[in-house]
Amino acid sequence: MPDAFLSLKSDQSVLSTLRAAARRTVSADELFEQRVSFVYSAMSDKSGVSRDRVRELVSRHEGSRATIGNLPK
């Protein structure tokens, strides 16, 4: 079994695609949509909350987040 594991090779086109993706900067819109997807996927199917509602709540939350410079003392 160890010999089979050591002989595995990755497709070079897949590796180059992964390297290019790792160098790419994620836009603010993409990051926002990733947050929405994360929250939505963590919710129960029975919650009845739509993806649009999650988007609205995440947007509201992001607008109200405190930054280090304006935290109360």
ChimeraX attribute file (.defattr): number of C-alpha atoms within 10 A of each C-alpha:
attribute: neighborCount
match mode: 1-to-1
recipient: residues
	/A:1	5
	/A:2	6
	/A:3	7
	/A:4	7
	/A:5	8
	/A:6	8
	/A:7	7
	/A:8	8
	/A:9	7
	/A:10	7
	/A:11	8
	/A:12	9
	/A:13	9
	/A:14	10
	/A:15	11
	/A:16	11
	/A:17	10
	/A:18	11
	/A:19	11
	/A:20	10
	/A:21	11
	/A:22	10
	/A:23	8
	/A:24	8
	/A:25	8
	/A:26	11
	/A:27	9
	/A:28	9
	/A:29	9
	/A:30	11
	/A:31	11
	/A:32	16
	/A:33	14
	/A:34	12
	/A:35	16
	/A:36	20
	/A:37	14
	/A:38	12
	/A:39	14
	/A:40	18
	/A:41	11
	/A:42	8
	/A:43	12
	/A:44	9
	/A:45	10
	/A:46	6
	/A:47	7
	/A:48	9
	/A:49	12
	/A:50	11
	/A:51	14
	/A:52	11
	/A:53	13
	/A:54	18
	/A:55	18
	/A:56	13
	/A:57	13
	/A:58	17
	/A:59	14
	/A:60	11
	/A:61	11
	/A:62	11
	/A:63	9
	/A:64	9
	/A:65	10
	/A:66	11
	/A:67	7
	/A:68	7
	/A:69	6
	/A:70	8
	/A:71	8
	/A:72	6
	/A:73	3
